[in-house]
Every structure is written in C-alpha cells, then in structure tokens.
C-alpha cells in the first residue's frame, strides 16, 4: 500500500485505543511521581499497601528501574502517537516500551513492594500490559510491512 493511500479504519481504532490505554499509563506515572496521595490510596487499596509505604518503595527504586518505568510508559505513548501519525518509527517506540516494561517487571518481581498482601492483581495487570505491548509491536511491524506506515 502506498504511504499516501488512505489508512485502514483499524489503524485509527488501534491507534486511538492504544493512545487511551497508554495515556492512562502516563497518568499513573505522573500521579505516582508527584506522590498524589489520593490517587495512590485508590490504587494501593486492593493490594493492602499504605500510601506511605508505596511512596517509600517508589522513592527507593534503583535508577535502572526508574529508567525502565519511564521508558516503558513514554515509549508506549510515543508509539501510539507515531501510529496515529502513520510513522514507521512507532515500532521502535514500542520496542523501547517493551525494554522498559521488562526492566520494570524485573524490579517488580525481584523486589516486591513490602506489605503487599495480594500480588495477584498487579501480576495479572503486568501480564496484560505485556500482552498489549507485544500486540502493538506486531501491529506496527505489520502496518510498516504493508506500507501503511512510512
């Protein structure tokens, strides 16, 4: 398909849905980094972790885990925007996001948050994020190969 040709409807659907999904990740990152206590209380309640413990845990994260978290979040947002702009670099942004996600998963699984009474929800959510990231990688590669992204 020629890059100047009309984009398929599914590109806009996937692009917009991924932007909303990844936009929530950016919101979560921002609210966590700014230590918004009300937001964190709502997020931590199902895990049994206090807001103070969550803030302490995030502040003690090693640099590599912080870099991974940021790369995962902002790479995904960039990938979604680039997908909507029909740029082939969406794939590269999603690769960066996957690398960041893996770093974050390594930290989350090797150093769980103290006081967490139930790790089921965070683990399932992380696996869902991983699956969506893999789908977006595959999708952006497929759209590049078919000439939809240039």
C-alpha positions in Angstrom: 0.0 0.0 0.0 1.3 3.5 -0.9 2.0 5.7 2.1 -0.2 8.4 0.7 -3.1 6.0 0.4 -6.0 6.1 2.8 -5.2 4.4 6.1 -7.4 1.4 7.0 -10.1 2.1 9.7 -8.5 -0.4 12.0 -5.3 1.8 12.2 -7.4 4.6 13.7 -9.2 2.2 16.0 -6.0 0.6 17.2 -4.1 3.9 17.4 -6.8 5.7 19.4 -7.4 2.8 21.8 -3.7 2.4 22.3 -3.4 6.1 23.0 -6.2 6.0 25.6 -4.6 2.9 27.2 -1.1 4.2 27.2 -2.4 7.7 28.2 -3.6 6.0 31.4 -0.1 4.7 32.0 1.3 8.2 31.6 -1.4 9.5 34.0 -0.4 6.8 36.5 3.3 7.6 36.1 2.6 11.3 36.6 0.4 10.8 39.7 2.9 8.3 41.2 5.9 10.5 40.6 4.1 13.6 42.0 3.1 11.4 45.0 -0.6 12.2 44.7 -1.8 10.6 47.9 -5.5 10.5 47.0 -4.7 8.7 43.7 -2.2 6.4 45.3 -4.7 5.5 48.0 -7.1 4.3 45.4 -4.5 2.3 43.5 -2.9 0.7 46.6 -6.1 -0.2 48.5 -6.6 -3.6 46.8 -3.0 -4.6 47.5 -3.0 -3.9 51.2 -0.2 -1.4 50.9 -0.3 2.0 52.6 0.3 5.2 50.6 3.4 6.0 52.7 4.8 2.5 52.1 4.1 2.9 48.3 5.8 6.3 48.2 8.8 5.0 50.1 9.1 2.0 47.8 8.9 4.2 44.7 11.5 6.6 46.1 13.8 3.7 46.8 13.6 2.2 43.4 17.1 1.9 41.8 17.9 4.1 38.8 17.7 1.3 36.3 14.1 0.5 37.4 13.1 4.2 37.2 14.6 4.5 33.8 12.7 1.3 32.8 9.4 2.6 34.1 9.8 5.9 32.3 10.9 4.2 29.1 8.0 1.8 29.3 5.4 4.5 29.8 6.7 7.2 27.5 7.8 4.8 24.7 4.3 3.4 24.6 2.7 6.9 24.4 5.2 7.9 21.7 4.4 4.6 19.8 0.7 5.4 19.9 1.1 8.9 18.7 3.5 7.7 15.9 1.0 5.1 14.9 -1.7 7.7 14.5 0.8 9.9 12.5 1.4 6.8 10.3 5.1 6.8 11.1 7.1 3.5 10.9 9.1 4.6 14.0 6.1 3.6 16.0 7.6 0.1 16.0 10.9 1.5 17.5 9.0 3.3 20.2 7.1 0.2 21.1 10.4 -1.7 21.3 11.7 0.9 23.7 8.5 0.5 25.7 8.9 -3.3 25.8 12.5 -2.9 27.1 11.3 -0.5 29.8 8.5 -2.9 30.7 10.9 -5.8 31.0 13.1 -3.7 33.3 10.1 -2.8 35.4 8.9 -6.4 35.6 12.4 -7.5 36.7 12.3 -5.0 39.5 8.7 -5.7 40.5 9.3 -9.4 40.7 12.7 -9.3 42.3 11.8 -6.7 44.8 8.1 -6.8 45.6 6.5 -4.0 47.4 6.7 -4.6 51.2 3.4 -5.2 52.9 1.6 -6.3 49.7 -0.9 -8.8 50.9 -2.1 -9.9 47.4 0.2 -9.8 44.4 -2.4 -11.4 42.0 -3.9 -8.2 40.7 -0.6 -6.4 40.0 0.9 -9.6 38.3 -2.2 -10.1 36.1 -2.2 -6.4 35.2 1.5 -6.5 34.3 0.9 -9.6 32.1 -2.0 -7.8 30.4 0.3 -4.8 29.7 3.0 -7.2 28.4 0.4 -8.8 26.0 -0.9 -5.4 24.7 2.7 -4.2 24.2 3.5 -7.4 22.2 0.4 -6.8 20.1 1.3 -3.2 19.4 4.8 -4.3 18.3 3.3 -6.9 16.0 0.7 -4.5 14.7 3.1 -1.6 14.0 5.5 -4.0 12.2 2.7 -5.4 10.1 1.5 -1.9 9.2 5.0 -0.9 8.2 5.4 -4.0 6.1 2.1 -3.3 4.3 3.2 0.3 3.6 0.6 1.9 5.8 3.3 3.4 8.0 6.2 5.2 6.3 
